Amino acid sequence: MIYGVDVLSFHDVLEICKTPNKAKLNKAAKEQILKSQKNVQKIVESDRCVYGINTGFGPLCDTKISADETALLQYNLIISHAVGVGKPIDKELSKIMMIAKVHALSKGFSGVSLEVIERMILMLEKDIIPVVPEQGSVGASGDLAPLAHLVLPLLGLGKVWVGNEMFPTAEILEKNDLLPLSLGPKEGLGLINGTQFILAHAIKGLEKFEYLLDLADMTAAMSLEAYRGSASPFKKELHEIRPFEGSKKVAARMLKFLKGSENLQAHEDCERVQDPYSMRCVPQVHGASRNAFEHLKMMAETELNSVTDNPIVLSAEESISGGNFHGQLMALPLDYATLAAAELGNISDRRSYLLLEGKYGLPRLLTESSGLNSGFMIPQYTSAALVTENKTLCFPASADSIPTSLGQEDHVSMGSISGRKFNQVLGNLVNILAVELMFAAQGLEFRRPAKCSKIIEENFAILRSKVTKLEDDRLIGEDMLAIAELINERKFVVN
């Protein structure tokens, strides 16, 4: 993969994250970078006033800076903007930020030097990853504070991850025989303008969301097996006359998961007319969430392959001070995806509740000795709590705006908050689905000797390798954590 040249997918970024040397700069990319750097230098040598190259920033854009002061201007920009607070983001998110920033800068419209870009690539390859705090961006002139922290190590400042430990940057540079860099004209601005904090959260969230969408379908099928529901709502003919792509895909997957089920054969001659919505409407609800995933994926991959700093240097004669750094284009789809992920948890909790009611041959609370034993009463409390927490996280951060930079930045996206909330909801969703899987597996115990479909039996065995059937009350909180670990390790077969 070639930085600045190839069109990268979010999967490509995650692959580079695992194996940084899979992405390089080729001759064409280097030529683009050097050409852009030369254009900036010509602007500095001219008498023209160009924002961010020989002027101050934000509301100080009308303050002219002399050629002798341009290096100090860029240094001051970085250190003054590194004001993030809160816990550090995951090291992987910092790596994704770096990869996305290198790719954008390598397109040759930002004026950042080849030396700076090559240093960032070297840091990725040596696993020297900047420590970035999680709070402080309003997603307007991009993610100013997080990106300032991301590039502090280029100057020998801040902290970096090496392995799973944090160290002062200066100490690690010395160990690797590296000197701090001195930034040239516009380089500081090119480095900290952009949406890479928002984008990193979108990419990381997409990776998790993609698996959880598949897992939610399989989990619903396992619950349907335990409930002995009907597969007729998943027939192709129904979804061809309301042909949303997400619904069609989920319906087909449900039929695949349920193929050959003896439990559903037992349902064919019963008196039940229809199942509750959380069973019957899986294609429509899960499908809507899939549509949101596809929208976020499209937007994130467009952003990934874009130039998002400011000003954009087209030539030595033309630069444009615009708004490509504004996070709104990512904030809206992130908020949409957050709602979509929360809904997967919402409907999952309803299915869990159905399995506890003691209907259609299942014992109440999924235990044969209730009274003395509480059975699975309380895990549903945890599920309900997480579902409600997710609902509170669904307020769209992008619906808010607050002026910054003395009103120069008078509309901001809050997309950084959208990205963080999206990943929080996905984390809660893991535990909600873990509860449903635990209930569904217990329900299947009461349907024996009837067999499920091959894929459901396979997943039942995976779950039972960690969690046994509940006979009497025990520390089932540990069972829930064990199932969540299986989810996080992607042990379940979902396709």
URWOBEL-V723355 format. One record per run of one state. SS is the DSSP state (helix for helix, strand for strand, loop for the rest). FROM is the first residue (numbers start at 1). TO is the last residue. Records with the same first field share a line. If there is no record, write none. Layout:
BEGIN
SS: FROM-TO / FROM-TO
END
This chain:
BEGIN
loop: 1-1 / 3-9 / 19-19 / 23-23 / 25-26 / 46-54 / 56-57 / 61-63 / 65-66 / 82-84 / 89-90 / 106-113 / 126-127 / 131-132 / 136-143 / 156-158 / 163-164 / 176-186 / 193-195 / 228-231 / 235-235 / 241-244 / 259-261 / 268-276 / 281-281 / 305-311 / 314-318 / 321-327 / 357-363 / 367-369 / 371-372 / 374-378 / 394-396 / 400-403 / 408-408 / 410-414 / 446-453 / 465-475 / 489-495
strand: 2-2 / 24-24 / 55-55 / 64-64 / 85-88 / 128-130 / 133-135 / 159-162 / 165-168 / 312-313 / 319-320 / 370-370 / 373-373 / 404-404 / 409-409
helix: 10-18 / 20-22 / 27-45 / 58-60 / 67-81 / 91-105 / 114-125 / 144-155 / 169-175 / 187-192 / 196-227 / 232-234 / 236-240 / 245-258 / 262-267 / 277-280 / 282-304 / 328-356 / 364-366 / 379-393 / 397-399 / 405-407 / 415-445 / 454-464 / 476-488
END
